[in-house]
Amino acid sequence: MRSKPLFNAAREKVKDILGHIPFGDTARKALSTAEEAGMRFVSSEPKTAVIFEEMGFRYVGPIDGHDYDTLCDVISNAKKIAGPVLLHVRTVKGKGFEPAELDKRTFHGVGPFELENGKIEFKSSARPTFSEAFADALTTLADRDRKVIAITAAMPDGTQLKRFARKHPDRYFDVGIAEAHGVCFAAGAATSGLKPVVAIYSTFLQRAYDQVVHDIVIQNLPVVLCMDRAGVAGDDGPTHMGLYDIAYLRTLPHMTIMAPRIEAELLPMLEHALGLGSPVAIRYPRGNSNGNHLEPPAPIVHGRGEVLRRGAGVALLALGNTCDHALDAYDLVDEGEKPTVVNMRFVRPLDEVLLIELAQTHRKFVTLEEHSLAGGFGSAVVEFIADRNLDVIVERIGVPNILIQHDKQPQQRAGFGLSGAHIAARVRRAAETAAKL
């Protein structure tokens, strides 16, 4: 009724009349009180209604979000109300499909399933995903150190922290869909001597940028930010692409940024991060590495990369899982054209000693990253080369300044040149150009 044009016209007319007669204000307040009493009588959310009415909103609801005709009618009427309107709509997650209504977490993001019974076919993998490796590594470290705590923002399944929660329920905190609060909470925990690890998708950490700067970095607090889904996110589409975290974090004082090339590198990186006593961000992708190059990682040394293959002429500077593509390219290139392949590990601090050494023996660097080319890892390398006036050409392979649409991850990566075949072709062209000089 409160959304109907006739009701609102009459309401405003009465208020206007009462404003021009003696004792009108008293009558107007009595009218508002009666209206609120009526709302309390018919509404299951009287306190919510009063709160927003006191803030100057016209509150309408709660409305059944599954009643199409009523919803259209109320929205149409609400558009005609002068001033701000808060329309309270209630829906049921998975409405209309009983398995989804009963298991909201599983059906939040789901692949193919049987319509008759809701049975989902889970694809098993012989190797853990980066997310699973992260959760297992953090659980192992928490077994050793009672100060380690885990925080997530309503993503226990996506980040796999449900594994941690089963082992250490008293040190697991789910703050709901409130990334900013989760990061601020972590900062507070760090001031009390705890070792907080915050697991948030890269794309959603953007919501907490203010807290990263003001609550963590300015105070130089030892909070570890673990950015899941860093890079292309596949079928989740543009909203979930983790392509900007390096750009918005590498400018911050005290911040260390790392990226593991394989799942097994997460444990030593987490251990290193928890021992630094300052802010750290670790970025890792959705899914697995490709499984072609699983040799054990070398020990982590702060700010130092790892040379995986020795070659000449071209140095492939790979960050994180792009090491897979670099090593695939190395295998595809003929002897005599083999590039040097480097697992850079750190975006900040860069391995400046290694870059200077490579610049003395290589004519070209090719940087590889699953990140925006603007402000990313390649940009950091270019800035360093320019600042030191080093005689080396830098080519960057990454994501241009566009929105990536839904697709499978291999297709998304190949579209930007992040494949062994494309990188191998780049290396061959560099060798041909050098031969003509």
Buried (B, 14 or more C-beta within 10 A) or exposed (E): EBBBEEEBEEBEEBBEEBEEEEEBEEBBEEBEEEBBEEBBEEBEBBEBBBEBBEEEBBBBBBBBBEEEEEBEBBBEBBEEBEEEBBBBBEEEEBEEEEBBBEBEEBBBEEEEBEEEEBEBEEEEEEEBBBBBBBBBBBBBBBEEEEBBBBBBBBBBBBBBBBBBBEBBEEBBBBBEEBBBBBBBBBBEBBEEEBBBBBBBBBBBBBBBBEBBBEBBBEEEBBBBBBBBBBBBBBEBEEEBBBBBBBBBBBEBEBBBBBBBBBBBBBBBBBBBBBEEEBBBBBBBBBBBBBEEBEEEBBEBEEBBBBBBBEBBBBBBBBBBBBBBBBBBBBEBBEEEBBBBBBBBBBBBBBBEEBBBEBBEEBBBBBBBBBBBBBBBBBBBBBEBBEEEEBEBEBBBBBBEEEEBEEBEBBEBBBBBBBBBEBBBBBBBEBBEEBEEE
